[in-house]
Amino acid sequence: MVTALVLINTKHGHINSVAEALVEMEGVSEVYSVGGRYDLVAIIRVRTNELMADLVTSAMLKLPNIDKTETLIAFKAYSQHDLERMFAIGADAE
């Protein structure tokens, strides 16, 4: 599995529309709106480097209202938290 984080700047007023378009793309597992230098962070998980290249350099570039991206390829995962389990802590307490 190849994982990348894509840091994205959008044109003014288009964060939501870009995020919604990204999350519908095959290979994009999550999209976060963030504060700071970037507007969005897309988490990409695909089987091969070739699929990653196609997604980032072809499919994402066709989306309107993206000004700039920076792609960070993950080499090694040091933590694999079960996010659903983490957020469910205390959910069954009544």
Backbone torsions as a table, in degrees:
resi	resn	phi	psi	omega
1	MET	NA	133.0	177.3
2	VAL	-106.3	129.5	-179.5
3	THR	-120.9	140.0	175.8
4	ALA	-141.6	152.1	171.4
5	LEU	-111.8	125.7	179.7
6	VAL	-109.8	117.6	178.8
7	LEU	-90.1	128.6	-168.7
8	ILE	-129.7	134.5	167.8
9	ASN	-107.9	132.8	-180.0
10	THR	-108.9	164.7	171.4
11	LYS	-68.3	151.7	-176.2
12	HIS	-51.8	128.4	175.9
13	GLY	84.3	7.3	-174.7
14	HIS	-118.9	16.8	-178.9
15	ILE	-58.9	-49.6	-176.1
16	ASN	-63.5	-44.6	-177.5
17	SER	-67.3	-37.6	177.7
18	VAL	-68.0	-43.4	179.4
19	ALA	-60.6	-43.9	180.0
20	GLU	-64.4	-38.3	178.0
21	ALA	-69.0	-40.8	-179.2
22	LEU	-63.7	-45.3	-174.9
23	VAL	-65.7	-18.8	177.0
24	GLU	-83.3	-10.4	-177.0
25	MET	-80.6	135.6	177.4
26	GLU	-63.2	128.4	-178.7
27	GLY	103.9	-19.9	176.6
28	VAL	-89.7	112.1	-175.7
29	SER	-89.2	-31.4	-178.4
30	GLU	-151.8	151.7	173.1
31	VAL	-135.5	130.0	-179.8
32	TYR	-119.2	135.5	166.8
33	SER	-84.5	138.6	-173.9
34	VAL	-135.6	160.7	173.3
35	GLY	-96.3	158.3	179.3
36	GLY	114.2	-150.8	-176.3
37	ARG	-67.4	-24.8	-176.3
38	TYR	-115.0	159.4	179.7
39	ASP	-93.4	-38.5	-175.8
40	LEU	-136.5	153.6	169.0
41	VAL	-127.9	122.8	176.8
42	ALA	-105.1	131.1	176.4
43	ILE	-99.0	123.3	-177.5
44	ILE	-115.3	133.6	176.4
45	ARG	-134.9	115.0	-180.0
46	VAL	-135.6	170.2	-175.9
47	ARG	-78.4	-32.1	-173.2
48	THR	-136.6	161.5	174.9
49	ASN	-62.7	-34.3	-179.9
50	GLU	-64.1	-42.0	176.9
51	LEU	-64.2	-37.4	177.4
52	MET	-62.8	-47.5	-179.6
53	ALA	-60.1	-44.1	179.5
54	ASP	-62.9	-42.8	-178.6
55	LEU	-65.6	-46.8	-175.0
56	VAL	-77.0	-43.5	-173.1
57	THR	-92.4	-14.2	178.6
58	SER	-114.1	-65.7	-173.3
59	ALA	-63.1	-47.3	-177.5
60	MET	-68.4	-33.8	-179.8
61	LEU	-67.7	-20.1	179.0
62	LYS	-80.4	-14.2	179.4
63	LEU	-72.2	135.0	176.6
64	PRO	-75.1	158.6	171.6
65	ASN	74.8	16.2	170.4
66	ILE	-98.2	122.4	179.5
67	ASP	-86.3	-45.2	-172.1
68	LYS	-155.3	146.7	174.7
69	THR	-134.2	156.8	171.0
70	GLU	-137.9	125.3	-175.6
71	THR	-106.2	128.1	177.6
72	LEU	-112.2	114.3	178.6
73	ILE	-85.5	129.7	178.7
74	ALA	-82.8	131.3	176.9
75	PHE	-91.2	-42.6	-174.7
76	LYS	-149.5	138.1	176.0
77	ALA	-94.7	126.0	179.4
78	TYR	-96.7	-13.5	-179.3
79	SER	-148.2	131.9	178.0
80	GLN	-126.0	77.5	-179.4
81	HIS	-73.4	144.8	171.2
82	ASP	-87.1	94.0	-173.5
83	LEU	-59.2	-39.8	-179.3
84	GLU	-62.4	-42.1	179.0
85	ARG	-65.4	-39.9	-179.4
86	MET	-63.2	-42.8	-177.6
87	PHE	-77.2	-15.1	-179.4
88	ALA	-88.0	-3.4	-179.2
89	ILE	-58.6	124.3	-179.7
90	GLY	82.0	-1.8	-177.7
91	ALA	-69.7	-27.5	-178.4
92	ASP	-91.2	-0.1	176.7
93	ALA	-78.8	128.8	-178.2
94	GLU	-120.5	NA	NA
